[in-house]
Amino acid sequence: MLEVRNVSKSFGGVKAIQDVSLTAKKGDIIGIIGPNGAGKTTLFNVISGIYTADKGSVILDGKDITKMEQYMITREGIGRTFQNIRLFRGLTVLENVMCAFDPLSRYSIIDGLLPTPRRLAEEKRGREICEHYLEVVGMLKYKNERPENLPYGLQRKLEIARALTCQPKVLLLDEPAAGLNPTEVMELTELISRLCEEIGFAILLIEHRLELVMGISHKIHVLNFGKPIAEGTPEEIKENPDVIKAYLGEEEAKC
Amino acid sequence: MQFYISILTFTLISVIAVTGIYVLTGLTGMFSLGQAAFMAIGAYVSGFLVVKAGVPFVLAAIIAVVISVIVGYIVGLPTVRLRRDYISLVTLGFGEAITALLNQTQSITGGALGFSGIPKITTLPLALISAIVCIVLVSYLKNSKYGRQCIAARSDELAAKAMGINVPRIKMTAFLIAVAVTSYAGVLYAFFTTYVDPGIFGWKKSAEWVIMVFFGGVSSLTGSIFGTIILTALPEVLRFAADYRTVFYAVLVLLIINFKPTGLFGEYELSVGNLLRRLSGKKEERSNA
């Protein structure tokens, strides 16, 4: 279970997020929405350890991970994708996913220099796990391609497969539908809810496509100018006057 | 004949050093302008142990490599956390400091006059076997989890960390492998020329290696080796036109950087499997046409 307690983060004088709290249990899909610059990605960066919170704490399964190194937070069980796709150039699709398995792979530098039985066994185990996750997102047939040659939608899916290979307890998806066409968005929606049921982790989802967020989230948090302005079920959020104000602006004064 | 054997041995020693640079620059994307200093440490420590302390060659070589790795670890500690461009600066400073140190400690190292009287132990077969062993080990490394993590860290450090990769540690591993390989090349060098002086281990040597890797193909081990063989052997063969060879060398590098920035080989690795695939691919094209 992930618990974010009263987290704040400033950059110089800019208060990127203030006093944000949320909890996510196994099987939850939590949507995070808000206008551009509301601090959604900053929140993800604080949870995944790219930034350290100025105030507040991030707790995963009872363990305080607020001040841990980024790679340790991943190993504790926070997987993520990026808003602007960040795949590894110079590696194939399968190798990209393997990179997420490699920190868990158990062989030493001696095995790295020679084809020892332990190395071969671990590489085989890793390849099977990674091929499984590629299969899950439906990308196994592209495993020997270079990611930069793939269409945008597949690159997004590859990022998800790579994040899954970290075997996360909480998966952070940062605008997974950005730049996708309507068919791809539908496929993605179906994939996210299927993953949540089958693998049973918590998913935090930043997304601008409201039909996607409203459709699959169990709970939604709304941020505006770094402050939480509302939380609740999709139905409650749709009705919330503060949310409408943040998205559509103040209602015109009555004439 | 002796002349060609000598060129060949020097080329092979360069190849050994460049396999290290390939791990550092090609795989991990770190530019070191002080790598030749580790060659100097390898050369001086092993030479000193054999000449002044009567230690057998093999043991001296091992001690020299171990000492280089320890020094490399100390230099690496603050360096691997830095951004790439700063790494070049730190290693440049370190490299020049080592050269200055060798020049100043005249009573021990002979200073600028050099350190001579090292027995001639390195032969062509020894250099050849060493080069092959280094190439094989590095090619295994490239395809291991270490190689993948190095490439991931080079490509996108932030994403690599987000995948659970301990980036400073993987950079340190790559750096120390490069240091070990380079200092071993230094050992072979000292016991081939029988004489070393600080002048040959300056930043120009380090820069030359980086150029060789880029010339052949920064993402290809076989490309880097090919680049080294051409760029080491060429100036020797062109010795009759000694006045113009650096000009020729410069033109060659400029042409490559301008017209094929990924180097001669790009990402292509020369191997039996790839060659066969290429040949059969060509055949298919032909039968399709």
Interface residues (C-beta under 8 A of the other chain):
Chain A: S48 G49 I50 E69 Q70 Y71 T74 R75 R80 F82 R86 L87 F88 R89 G90 L91 E95 M98 C99 A100 D102 P103 L104 S105 Y107 I109 D111 G112 L113 L114 P115 R119 E122 E123 G126 R162 T165 C166
Chain B: L137 Y140 L141 S144 K145 Y146 G147 R148 Q149 I151 A152 R154 S155 D156 L158 A159 A160 K161 A162 M163 G164 I165 N166 V167 T173 S219 E267
